[in-house]
């Protein structure tokens, strides 16, 4: 498949990009839908069916396999809407200021598509242009995201259903049975049961032309993980078409920190080992496909390497494309300020536009127990605090997607739920009956957890004027640290123009380079980790800190060498970047020295 743009819009939250493809795919822009919430998906399907005069028949929770069926039905509706819009766009050839003109204006100047289009126009060859558009103009991909670990057991009438009804399994089946020709992004780590389940769907195997109707995108934070998971799936005859590298900390949503491995060195390793990764997995795939009696391509199928997390300028975008040879760059957080693209209510939009560095922080609010990017002052946190003040902490848990804790019984519950927090606080009160300070410390950790599986989808209900009585009005939002440097709403054309360096919408002059920002985040992360560890440190913690510290220092040396070489791209920033690297190096060594007594 040919792509029109060198950027993509990753999944954001649950509802922020739930319908983004219906807004941007007709312009050749690829984006991603979260498949966490089938309840939201069903509401959005009804909304779009009414809007586009399409038949709608509700899919009740009472029917068998309703989650997968809801997801399939919604994806088919979005696919139909995109097809309609794209056909209208291609037929708007004679409309001044029409959709086709908007498509072409947003393309980078070096685009072959744009150059070919202009050639037809200059020669007044509209008849051939019309044929060319219908045969060659690319549409954006309608991709989907599944958090592989959100795979809770599902019960009906208190009886646990078979594994294929688990949440991630059902979501995958919903995508697999849809009409889409696109990709599923697998994030949040490896799920062997889910990976094995993928073998059941023909759309993930190559046809006689070596083409895949449905593809796998694997979100990873390091090369080793990519190779392990690539081999694992290849043994099952499943090819990974894209390895999507995301910064461990300089990103939105959940932050899966590495052990001090930084984005630049990780990208360098992928660049160096790209052919090895492809050839190794192709050999394994070939053996698996032959064993299954399926078509086996003689040559490896296409593999993309993409990157995302903290990218904010055209200079950074082009550097990733040119130096690391990535095929596409993910731009997520900035698009939260583009109402044409994402679902963000006005209050939250104002908070995002005004946010500074201190307003964006890693929190412990996620029920998954993974650090989560949060924005101070969001209405979901206000809603949560109001319940704490009423001495009724915890959520009613209306959607139950994160019911994974079994501390109080075989049937899992969510740690953000009122049920769990009541039981846990009761337990802690008895445990710390003689120590009020310790109880308060533990109390704060328990009630910090928030119902983000509801909060991250609520904005879509607000924007589309849909009922949210069951969910509550509170909106949770999860921008990356990069949001601090954007300060106003933008149109789609303005944001794309910024991405391609035609204009600049960042007003601040003090935005650090994305690699510097990530390094600073990792230094702070290490400081916090050290501060949390009980003294004296055990062998495991000593090794962790030592490894983390060593990896960061090696990353700094890599960057110093890189920026000394790449003076043509960063001439005006080179001195500042190198000076900042030395400062971070000194800071890291101070952290180590403070704890040298336990790290001999």
C-alpha positions as CSV (number, residue, x, y, z in Angstrom):
1,X,0.0,0.0,0.0
2,X,1.2,3.5,-0.8
3,X,0.9,6.2,1.8
4,X,0.4,9.9,1.1
5,X,2.0,11.2,4.3
6,X,5.2,10.6,6.3
7,X,3.3,10.9,9.6
8,X,0.5,8.9,11.3
9,X,-1.8,9.7,14.2
10,X,-1.4,7.1,17.0
11,X,-4.2,5.9,19.3
12,X,-4.9,8.4,22.1
13,X,-6.9,7.4,25.1
14,X,-10.1,5.5,24.5
15,X,-12.4,8.1,23.0
16,X,-10.0,10.8,21.7
17,X,-9.4,9.0,18.4
18,X,-12.3,6.6,18.4
19,X,-13.6,8.2,15.1
20,X,-10.5,10.0,13.9
21,X,-10.3,7.9,10.7
22,X,-13.7,9.1,9.7
23,X,-12.3,12.7,9.9
24,X,-8.9,12.3,8.3
25,X,-8.5,9.1,6.2
26,X,-10.0,10.8,3.1
27,X,-7.0,13.1,3.1
28,X,-4.6,10.1,3.0
29,X,-3.8,10.4,6.8
30,X,-3.6,7.1,8.8
31,X,-4.9,7.0,12.3
32,X,-5.9,4.5,15.0
33,X,-9.0,3.5,17.0
34,X,-8.9,2.1,20.5
35,X,-10.9,-1.2,20.8
36,X,-11.0,-1.1,24.6
37,X,-14.6,0.1,25.0
38,X,-17.3,-1.7,23.1
39,X,-20.0,0.3,25.0
40,X,-18.6,3.5,23.6
41,X,-18.1,2.0,20.2
42,X,-21.8,0.9,20.1
43,X,-22.9,4.5,21.0
44,X,-20.7,5.9,18.3
45,X,-22.0,3.5,15.7
46,X,-25.5,4.6,16.4
47,X,-24.4,8.2,16.2
48,X,-22.7,7.8,12.8
49,X,-25.5,5.6,11.3
50,X,-28.0,8.4,12.1
51,X,-25.6,11.0,10.7
52,X,-25.0,9.2,7.5
53,X,-28.4,7.7,7.0
54,X,-27.2,4.1,7.5
55,X,-29.3,1.3,9.0
56,X,-28.8,0.8,12.7
57,X,-29.7,-2.3,14.7
58,X,-28.5,-2.3,18.3
59,X,-26.3,-5.1,19.5
60,X,-27.4,-6.0,23.0
61,X,-25.2,-7.4,25.7
62,X,-27.7,-10.2,26.0
63,X,-26.6,-11.8,22.7
64,X,-23.7,-14.2,22.3
65,X,-20.3,-12.6,21.5
66,X,-21.7,-9.1,21.6
67,X,-18.4,-7.4,22.2
68,X,-16.8,-8.8,19.0
69,X,-19.9,-8.1,17.0
70,X,-20.2,-4.5,18.2
71,X,-16.5,-3.9,17.2
72,X,-17.0,-5.5,13.8
73,X,-20.1,-3.5,13.1
74,X,-18.5,-0.2,14.1
75,X,-15.4,-0.7,12.1
76,X,-17.6,-1.6,9.0
77,X,-19.5,1.7,9.5
78,X,-16.3,3.7,9.7
79,X,-15.0,1.9,6.7
80,X,-18.1,2.8,4.7
81,X,-18.0,6.4,5.8
82,X,-14.4,6.7,4.7
83,X,-15.1,5.1,1.4
84,X,-18.0,7.6,0.8
85,X,-15.9,10.6,1.8
86,X,-13.0,9.5,-0.3
87,X,-15.1,9.0,-3.4
88,X,-16.7,12.4,-3.0
89,X,-13.2,13.9,-2.6
90,X,-11.9,12.3,-5.8
91,X,-15.0,13.5,-7.6
92,X,-14.5,17.1,-6.4
93,X,-11.9,17.8,-9.1
94,X,-13.7,20.9,-10.4
95,X,-14.5,22.4,-7.0
96,X,-12.3,25.4,-6.1
97,X,-11.4,25.1,-2.4
98,X,-12.9,21.6,-2.3
99,X,-11.8,18.5,-0.5
100,X,-9.4,17.4,-3.2
101,X,-7.7,20.7,-3.1
102,X,-7.4,20.4,0.7
103,X,-5.9,17.0,0.2
104,X,-3.2,18.3,-2.1
105,X,-2.4,21.4,-0.1
106,X,-1.6,19.3,2.9
107,X,0.9,17.1,1.1
108,X,4.6,18.0,1.5
109,X,6.1,19.9,-1.4
110,X,8.3,17.0,-2.3
111,X,5.4,14.5,-2.6
112,X,5.3,12.6,-5.8
113,X,1.5,12.5,-5.6
114,X,1.4,16.3,-5.5
115,X,3.9,16.7,-8.3
116,X,1.9,14.3,-10.5
117,X,-1.3,16.1,-9.7
118,X,0.2,19.5,-10.6
119,X,1.5,18.1,-13.9
120,X,-2.1,17.1,-14.9
121,X,-3.4,20.5,-13.9
122,X,-0.7,22.4,-15.7
123,X,-1.4,20.5,-18.9
124,X,-5.2,20.9,-18.4
125,X,-5.6,17.1,-18.6
126,X,-8.6,16.7,-16.3
127,X,-9.9,13.5,-18.0
128,X,-6.6,11.6,-17.4
129,X,-6.4,13.2,-13.9
130,X,-9.8,11.8,-13.0
131,X,-8.7,8.2,-14.0
132,X,-5.3,8.6,-12.2
133,X,-7.0,9.8,-9.0
134,X,-9.3,6.8,-8.9
135,X,-6.5,4.4,-9.5
136,X,-3.6,5.9,-7.5
137,X,-4.7,8.4,-4.9
138,X,-4.0,6.8,-1.4
139,X,-6.6,6.8,1.4
140,X,-5.5,6.8,5.0
141,X,-5.5,3.5,6.9
142,X,-8.2,2.8,9.5
143,X,-6.0,1.1,12.1
144,X,-7.0,-0.2,15.5
145,X,-5.3,-0.7,18.8
146,X,-5.5,-3.5,21.3
147,X,-3.8,-3.4,24.7
148,X,-2.9,-7.0,24.9
149,X,-2.9,-7.2,28.7
150,X,-6.4,-5.9,29.0
151,X,-7.7,-9.4,28.5
152,X,-9.9,-10.0,31.5
153,X,-11.9,-13.2,32.0
154,X,-15.6,-12.7,31.1
155,X,-18.5,-14.2,33.0
156,X,-22.1,-14.8,32.1
157,X,-24.5,-15.7,34.9
158,X,-21.5,-16.1,37.2
159,X,-20.0,-18.7,34.9
160,X,-16.6,-18.0,33.3
161,X,-16.8,-18.1,29.5
162,X,-14.1,-19.8,27.3
163,X,-10.9,-17.9,26.7
164,X,-11.9,-16.6,23.3
165,X,-14.5,-14.4,25.0
166,X,-11.8,-12.6,27.0
167,X,-11.7,-8.8,26.2
168,X,-8.6,-8.7,24.1
169,X,-9.5,-11.9,22.3
170,X,-13.0,-10.6,21.5
171,X,-11.6,-7.3,20.3
172,X,-9.1,-9.0,18.0
173,X,-11.9,-11.2,16.6
174,X,-14.0,-8.1,16.0
175,X,-11.3,-6.5,13.9
176,X,-10.4,-9.8,12.2
177,X,-14.0,-10.3,11.0
178,X,-14.5,-6.7,9.8
179,X,-14.3,-5.5,6.2
180,X,-11.2,-3.5,6.8
181,X,-7.9,-3.8,5.0
182,X,-5.7,-2.3,7.6
183,X,-3.6,-3.0,10.7
184,X,-4.0,-3.9,14.4
185,X,-1.5,-2.3,16.7
186,X,-0.6,-4.6,19.6
187,X,0.6,-2.6,22.7
188,X,1.3,-3.1,26.4
189,X,3.5,-6.2,26.1
190,X,3.3,-9.8,25.0
191,X,0.2,-12.0,25.5
192,X,1.1,-15.5,24.4
193,X,-2.5,-16.8,24.5
194,X,-3.7,-13.9,22.3
195,X,-0.8,-14.3,19.9
196,X,-1.7,-18.0,19.6
197,X,-5.3,-17.1,18.9
198,X,-4.3,-15.1,15.8
199,X,-3.6,-18.2,13.9
200,X,-7.4,-18.7,13.5
201,X,-7.9,-15.9,11.0
202,X,-7.1,-16.2,7.3
203,X,-6.8,-12.4,6.7
204,X,-3.5,-12.4,8.6
205,X,-1.9,-14.9,6.2
206,X,-0.4,-13.9,2.8
207,X,-2.4,-14.6,-0.4
208,X,-0.8,-16.0,-3.6
209,X,0.5,-12.5,-4.4
210,X,2.2,-12.3,-1.0
211,X,-0.2,-9.7,0.2
212,X,-1.9,-9.4,3.6
213,X,-5.4,-8.1,4.0
214,X,-4.9,-7.5,7.7
215,X,-1.5,-6.7,9.2
216,X,0.1,-6.7,12.6
217,X,1.8,-3.6,14.0
218,X,3.8,-4.3,17.2
219,X,4.4,-1.3,19.5
220,X,7.8,-1.8,21.1
221,X,10.3,0.1,23.3
222,X,13.5,-1.9,22.4
223,X,15.0,-4.1,19.7
224,X,15.3,-7.2,21.9
225,X,11.6,-7.2,22.6
226,X,10.8,-6.7,18.9
227,X,13.0,-9.7,17.9
228,X,11.5,-12.0,20.6
229,X,7.9,-11.2,19.7
230,X,8.7,-11.2,16.0
231,X,10.1,-14.7,16.2
232,X,7.2,-15.9,18.4
233,X,4.6,-14.8,15.9
234,X,6.6,-15.9,12.9
235,X,6.5,-19.5,14.4
236,X,2.8,-19.3,14.1
237,X,2.9,-18.1,10.5
238,X,2.1,-14.5,11.5
239,X,4.1,-11.7,10.0
240,X,4.8,-8.3,11.8
241,X,4.4,-5.6,9.1
242,X,5.5,-2.8,11.3
243,X,7.6,-2.3,14.5
244,X,6.3,0.9,16.1
245,X,9.0,2.3,18.4
246,X,7.7,4.5,21.2
247,X,9.7,6.5,23.7
248,X,9.4,4.9,27.2
249,X,8.6,8.2,29.0
250,X,8.3,11.0,26.4
251,X,4.9,9.8,25.3
252,X,1.2,10.1,26.2
253,X,-0.9,7.5,28.0
254,X,0.8,4.7,29.9
255,X,4.5,5.1,30.3
256,X,6.5,1.8,29.9
257,X,9.9,3.0,31.0
258,X,12.9,1.1,29.8
259,X,15.9,0.3,32.0
260,X,17.5,3.6,30.9
261,X,17.6,2.8,27.2
262,X,17.0,6.0,25.3
263,X,15.2,6.6,22.0
264,X,18.2,7.5,19.9
265,X,20.3,4.4,20.7
266,X,17.2,2.2,20.3
267,X,16.5,3.6,16.9
268,X,20.2,3.2,15.9
269,X,20.0,-0.5,16.9
270,X,16.9,-1.0,14.7
271,X,18.6,0.8,11.8
272,X,21.7,-1.4,12.2
273,X,19.8,-4.7,12.6
274,X,16.8,-4.1,10.3
275,X,17.8,-6.6,7.7
276,X,18.7,-9.2,10.3
277,X,15.3,-8.7,12.0
278,X,13.5,-9.1,8.6
279,X,15.6,-12.1,7.4
280,X,15.5,-14.0,10.7
281,X,11.8,-13.7,11.1
282,X,11.2,-14.5,7.4
283,X,13.0,-17.8,7.6
284,X,10.9,-18.8,10.7
285,X,7.7,-17.6,9.0
286,X,8.5,-19.6,5.8
287,X,8.9,-22.8,7.8
288,X,5.7,-22.2,9.7
289,X,3.7,-21.4,6.5
290,X,5.0,-24.5,4.7
291,X,4.1,-26.6,7.7
292,X,0.5,-25.2,7.6
293,X,0.3,-25.8,3.9
294,X,-0.2,-22.1,3.2
295,X,1.2,-19.7,0.6
296,X,4.8,-18.8,1.4
297,X,6.3,-15.6,-0.2
298,X,9.8,-16.3,-1.6
299,X,11.0,-12.9,-0.4
300,X,10.3,-11.2,2.9
301,X,7.2,-9.1,3.0
302,X,7.4,-5.4,3.6
303,X,8.4,-4.3,7.1
304,X,8.1,-0.7,8.3
305,X,10.0,0.8,11.2
306,X,8.3,3.8,12.7
307,X,8.9,6.0,15.7
308,X,6.8,8.2,18.0
309,X,7.0,9.9,21.3
310,X,7.8,13.6,21.9
311,X,8.3,14.7,18.3
312,X,7.4,18.3,17.9
313,X,9.2,20.0,15.0
314,X,9.8,19.4,11.3
315,X,13.5,19.3,12.1
316,X,13.1,16.4,14.5
317,X,10.6,14.7,12.1
318,X,13.0,14.9,9.2
319,X,16.0,13.8,11.3
320,X,14.1,10.6,12.3
321,X,13.2,10.0,8.6
322,X,16.7,10.7,7.2
323,X,19.2,9.5,9.9
324,X,17.3,6.6,11.3
325,X,15.5,5.8,8.0
326,X,12.1,5.4,9.7
327,X,9.1,5.0,7.4
328,X,6.7,7.2,9.3
329,X,6.6,9.4,12.4
330,X,3.8,9.3,15.0
331,X,2.4,12.7,16.0
332,X,-0.1,12.2,18.8
333,X,-0.3,14.7,21.7
334,X,-0.3,17.9,19.5
335,X,-3.5,16.6,17.7
336,X,-5.4,16.9,21.0
337,X,-5.5,20.6,20.2
338,X,-7.1,20.0,16.8
339,X,-10.9,19.7,17.1
340,X,-11.2,18.5,13.5
341,X,-9.2,15.4,14.4
342,X,-9.8,14.4,18.1
343,X,-12.7,14.5,20.6
344,X,-11.7,16.9,23.4
345,X,-14.3,18.9,25.3
346,X,-13.9,22.7,25.6
347,X,-12.8,22.7,29.3
348,X,-10.2,20.0,28.7
349,X,-9.1,21.8,25.5
350,X,-8.5,24.9,27.5
351,X,-6.5,23.0,30.2
352,X,-4.3,21.5,27.5
353,X,-3.6,24.8,25.7
354,X,-2.6,26.4,29.0
355,X,-0.6,23.5,30.3
356,X,3.0,24.0,31.3
357,X,5.7,21.4,32.3
358,X,4.5,21.2,36.0
359,X,0.9,20.6,34.9
360,X,1.9,17.4,33.0
361,X,3.2,14.6,35.2
362,X,3.6,10.9,35.6
363,X,0.9,9.7,38.0
364,X,-0.2,6.5,39.8
365,X,-3.8,6.8,38.8
366,X,-3.9,3.8,36.4
367,X,-5.6,0.7,37.8
368,X,-3.0,-1.3,35.7
369,X,-0.3,-0.2,38.1
370,X,1.8,1.4,35.3
371,X,2.9,5.0,35.5
372,X,0.3,7.1,33.6
373,X,0.7,10.6,32.1
374,X,-1.8,13.0,33.6
375,X,-2.9,16.6,33.4
376,X,-3.6,18.6,36.6
377,X,-7.1,19.9,37.0
378,X,-8.9,17.4,34.8
379,X,-12.6,16.9,35.6
380,X,-12.2,13.1,36.2
381,X,-9.7,13.9,39.1
382,X,-12.2,16.4,40.4
383,X,-15.0,13.8,40.3
384,X,-12.7,11.3,42.1
385,X,-11.8,13.8,44.8
386,X,-15.4,14.7,45.4
387,X,-16.1,11.1,46.2
388,X,-13.1,10.9,48.6
389,X,-14.4,14.0,50.4
390,X,-17.8,12.3,50.8
391,X,-15.9,9.3,52.4
392,X,-17.1,7.2,49.4
393,X,-13.8,6.7,47.5
394,X,-13.7,4.6,44.3
395,X,-15.8,4.3,41.2
396,X,-19.0,2.4,40.7
397,X,-17.1,0.6,37.9
398,X,-19.8,0.7,35.2
399,X,-17.6,-0.8,32.5
400,X,-15.4,-3.3,34.3
401,X,-12.6,-3.4,31.6
402,X,-9.8,-3.4,34.2
403,X,-11.1,-6.1,36.5
404,X,-7.8,-7.8,37.0
405,X,-7.1,-7.8,40.7
406,X,-7.8,-11.0,42.7
407,X,-6.8,-9.9,46.2
408,X,-10.3,-10.4,47.6
409,X,-11.5,-13.5,45.7
410,X,-11.2,-15.6,42.6
411,X,-13.4,-13.2,40.6
412,X,-11.2,-10.2,39.7
413,X,-12.2,-6.7,40.5
414,X,-10.8,-3.3,39.6
415,X,-8.5,-1.5,42.1
416,X,-10.2,1.8,41.1
417,X,-13.6,0.4,42.1
418,X,-15.5,1.4,45.2
419,X,-15.8,-2.3,46.1
420,X,-12.0,-2.8,46.0
421,X,-11.1,0.4,47.8
422,X,-13.7,-0.3,50.6
423,X,-12.2,-3.7,51.2
424,X,-8.6,-2.6,50.9
425,X,-9.0,0.4,53.2
426,X,-10.7,-1.7,55.8
427,X,-7.8,-4.1,55.7
428,X,-5.2,-1.3,56.0
429,X,-7.0,0.3,58.9
430,X,-6.7,-2.9,60.8
431,X,-3.1,-3.4,59.8
432,X,-2.1,0.1,60.7
433,X,-4.4,0.7,63.7
434,X,-1.5,2.2,65.8
435,X,0.1,4.2,63.0
436,X,-2.0,7.0,61.6
437,X,0.8,8.4,59.4
438,X,1.4,5.0,57.7
439,X,-2.3,4.4,57.2
440,X,-2.7,7.9,55.6
441,X,0.3,7.1,53.3
442,X,-1.3,3.8,52.2
443,X,-4.8,5.4,52.0
444,X,-3.5,8.0,49.5
445,X,-2.0,5.3,47.3
446,X,-5.3,3.3,47.2
447,X,-7.6,6.2,46.5
448,X,-5.3,7.7,43.8
449,X,-6.5,5.1,41.3
450,X,-9.0,6.5,38.9
451,X,-11.6,5.0,36.6
452,X,-9.7,5.8,33.4
453,X,-11.5,3.2,31.3
454,X,-14.5,5.5,31.6
455,X,-12.7,8.9,31.9
456,X,-10.6,8.4,28.7
457,X,-13.8,7.9,26.6
458,X,-16.1,10.5,28.1
459,X,-15.0,13.4,25.9
460,X,-16.3,11.6,22.8
461,X,-19.7,11.6,24.4
462,X,-19.5,15.3,25.3
463,X,-18.4,16.3,21.8
464,X,-21.1,14.3,20.1
465,X,-23.8,15.2,22.6
466,X,-24.4,11.6,23.6
467,X,-25.7,10.3,26.9
468,X,-23.1,9.9,29.7
469,X,-25.3,9.5,32.7
470,X,-24.1,6.0,33.4
471,X,-20.5,7.0,32.9
472,X,-20.5,10.3,34.7
473,X,-19.3,13.6,33.2
474,X,-15.6,13.5,34.3
475,X,-13.0,13.5,31.5
476,X,-9.5,12.0,32.1
477,X,-6.8,13.0,29.6
478,X,-3.3,11.6,29.0
479,X,-1.1,14.0,27.0
480,X,2.6,13.5,26.7
481,X,5.1,16.1,28.1
482,X,5.3,17.6,24.7
483,X,2.0,19.3,25.3
484,X,3.7,22.0,27.4
485,X,5.1,23.6,24.2
486,X,1.8,24.0,22.3
487,X,-0.5,26.8,23.5
488,X,-3.5,27.1,21.2
489,X,-6.1,25.3,19.1
490,X,-5.1,24.5,15.5
491,X,-6.9,23.4,12.4
492,X,-5.9,20.2,10.6
493,X,-4.2,22.1,7.8
494,X,-2.3,24.2,10.3
495,X,-1.0,21.2,12.2
496,X,0.0,19.4,9.0
497,X,1.7,22.5,7.8
498,X,3.7,22.6,11.1
499,X,4.7,18.9,10.7
500,X,6.1,19.6,7.3
501,X,7.9,22.8,8.2
502,X,5.8,25.1,6.1
503,X,4.9,27.0,9.3
504,X,5.5,27.0,13.0
505,X,2.7,26.9,15.7
506,X,5.1,26.6,18.7
507,X,5.4,30.1,20.2
508,X,7.8,29.2,23.0
509,X,11.5,29.5,22.3
510,X,12.7,27.2,25.1
511,X,11.4,23.9,23.9
512,X,14.2,21.3,24.3
513,X,15.1,18.8,21.6
514,X,13.0,15.6,21.9
515,X,16.1,13.6,22.8
516,X,17.1,16.1,25.6
517,X,13.5,16.1,26.9
518,X,13.4,12.3,27.1
519,X,16.8,12.2,28.8
520,X,15.7,14.7,31.4
521,X,12.5,12.6,32.1
522,X,14.7,9.5,32.6
523,X,17.0,11.2,35.0
524,X,14.0,12.4,37.1
525,X,12.6,8.9,36.9
526,X,15.8,7.4,38.2
527,X,15.9,9.9,41.1
528,X,12.3,9.0,42.1
529,X,13.0,5.3,41.9
530,X,16.0,5.7,44.1
531,X,14.0,7.8,46.6
532,X,11.3,5.2,46.8
533,X,13.6,2.3,47.6
534,X,14.0,1.2,51.2
535,X,17.5,1.4,52.7
536,X,19.7,-0.5,52.7
537,X,19.1,-1.6,49.1
538,X,18.9,-5.3,48.3
539,X,20.9,-6.9,45.5
540,X,18.1,-6.7,43.0
541,X,17.6,-2.9,43.6
542,X,21.3,-2.3,43.5
543,X,21.6,-4.1,40.2
544,X,18.6,-2.2,38.8
545,X,20.0,1.2,39.7
546,X,23.5,0.4,38.5
547,X,22.2,-0.9,35.1
548,X,19.8,2.1,34.7
549,X,22.7,4.5,35.5
550,X,25.1,2.8,33.1
551,X,22.6,2.7,30.2
552,X,21.8,6.4,30.6
553,X,25.5,7.3,30.6
554,X,26.1,5.2,27.5
555,X,23.1,7.0,25.9
556,X,24.7,10.4,26.7
557,X,28.0,9.4,25.1
558,X,26.0,8.2,22.0
559,X,24.2,11.5,21.7
560,X,27.4,13.5,22.2
561,X,29.0,11.7,19.3
562,X,25.8,11.9,17.2
563,X,25.3,15.7,17.6
564,X,29.0,16.3,17.0
565,X,28.6,14.5,13.6
566,X,25.2,15.9,12.6
567,X,26.1,19.6,12.7
568,X,24.3,20.4,9.5
569,X,20.9,19.6,11.0
570,X,21.3,21.1,14.4
571,X,23.9,23.8,13.9
572,X,22.1,26.4,16.0
573,X,21.3,24.0,18.8
574,X,24.5,21.9,18.9
575,X,26.3,23.8,21.6
576,X,23.2,23.9,23.8
577,X,22.5,20.2,23.3
578,X,26.1,19.1,24.1
579,X,26.2,21.4,27.2
580,X,22.9,20.0,28.4
581,X,24.3,16.4,27.9
582,X,27.2,17.2,30.2
583,X,24.9,18.7,32.8
584,X,22.7,15.5,32.8
585,X,25.9,13.4,33.1
586,X,27.0,15.4,36.2
587,X,23.5,15.1,37.6
588,X,23.5,11.3,37.1
589,X,26.8,10.9,38.8
590,X,25.5,12.9,41.8
591,X,22.6,10.5,42.1
592,X,25.0,7.6,42.1
593,X,27.4,9.3,44.6
594,X,24.6,9.9,47.0
595,X,24.0,6.2,47.2
596,X,27.5,5.0,46.8
597,X,27.5,3.6,50.3
598,X,25.0,1.0,49.2
599,X,26.2,0.5,45.7
600,X,29.9,-0.5,46.3
